[in-house]
Amino acid sequence: MSDNVNARMIMTKAVVRARRQITIPAEFCEELNIRTGDELILEVRDGKLRMTPARKVALDALTELNRLFQESGITEEELLASGRRIRSQLTRERYGRRQKRSV
């Protein structure tokens, strides 16, 4: 069920061709801003096939990460500093102590 009760619904039939291909109707592509070469995420759930533009999945994930980041109260500077510390620690664990450069 959609989160948006007033969401627009478009429905049609598509025929599966010999090589398991279907044509997405132009109206659907226009509605979802799907262009030639775009990737789609295919999902089967409860016996239904769902196709979502990969771009939308990525944007939704970024939106959720942003929301969680805002709720955490952590500043961007704190997040970046923590990332640098973790990267440095992982580098030391993987490659050992840093070698001093001789000039």
C-alpha positions in Angstrom: 0.0 0.0 0.0 1.3 3.5 -0.9 2.2 6.0 1.8 0.4 8.7 -0.2 -3.3 8.1 -0.3 -3.7 10.5 -3.2 -0.9 9.0 -5.3 -1.5 8.8 -9.0 -1.9 5.2 -10.2 -1.3 4.1 -13.8 -1.9 0.5 -14.9 -1.6 -1.3 -18.2 -0.6 -4.7 -19.5 2.8 -5.6 -21.0 3.6 -8.7 -23.0 6.7 -10.8 -22.2 8.6 -11.3 -25.4 10.6 -14.4 -26.4 13.8 -13.2 -24.7 11.8 -12.3 -21.5 11.7 -8.6 -22.4 8.9 -6.2 -21.9 8.4 -2.7 -23.2 7.7 0.0 -20.6 5.0 2.3 -21.9 6.0 5.9 -22.7 3.6 7.2 -20.1 5.3 5.2 -17.4 8.7 6.4 -18.5 7.5 10.0 -18.5 5.9 9.7 -15.1 9.0 8.2 -13.5 11.6 10.1 -15.6 13.1 6.9 -17.0 15.5 7.3 -19.9 17.3 5.0 -22.2 20.2 3.3 -20.3 18.7 3.9 -16.8 19.0 1.0 -14.4 15.9 -0.3 -12.7 15.7 -2.3 -9.4 13.5 -5.3 -9.8 11.8 -6.8 -6.7 9.4 -9.6 -6.2 7.2 -9.2 -3.1 4.0 -11.0 -2.3 3.8 -12.4 -5.8 4.1 -8.9 -7.4 6.9 -7.6 -9.6 8.0 -4.1 -8.6 10.4 -2.0 -10.7 11.9 1.2 -9.3 14.4 3.5 -11.0 17.8 2.9 -9.3 18.3 6.6 -9.2 15.2 6.9 -7.0 16.4 4.1 -4.7 19.7 5.9 -4.2 18.0 9.3 -3.6 15.6 7.8 -1.1 18.6 6.2 0.8 20.4 9.5 0.9 17.3 11.2 2.2 17.0 8.7 4.9 20.7 9.0 5.8 20.3 12.8 6.0 17.3 12.4 8.2 19.1 10.1 10.6 22.2 12.4 10.6 20.0 15.4 11.5 18.3 13.4 14.3 21.7 12.2 15.7 22.9 15.7 16.7 26.4 14.9 15.4 28.0 17.8 13.5 29.5 17.3 10.1 32.9 18.1 11.5 32.5 15.4 14.2 31.5 12.9 11.6 34.5 13.7 9.3 36.9 13.6 12.2 35.6 10.2 13.3 35.9 8.9 9.7 39.5 10.1 9.6 40.3 8.3 12.9 38.7 5.1 11.7 40.4 5.2 8.3 43.8 5.8 10.1 43.2 2.9 12.5 42.2 0.5 9.7 45.3 1.6 7.7 47.5 0.8 10.7 45.8 -2.5 11.2 46.2 -3.5 7.6 49.6 -2.1 6.7 51.3 -1.6 10.1 52.9 1.5 11.3 53.5 4.3 8.8 57.0 4.4 7.5 58.8 7.8 7.9 59.9 9.1 4.6 63.6 9.9 4.2 64.4 12.9 2.2 
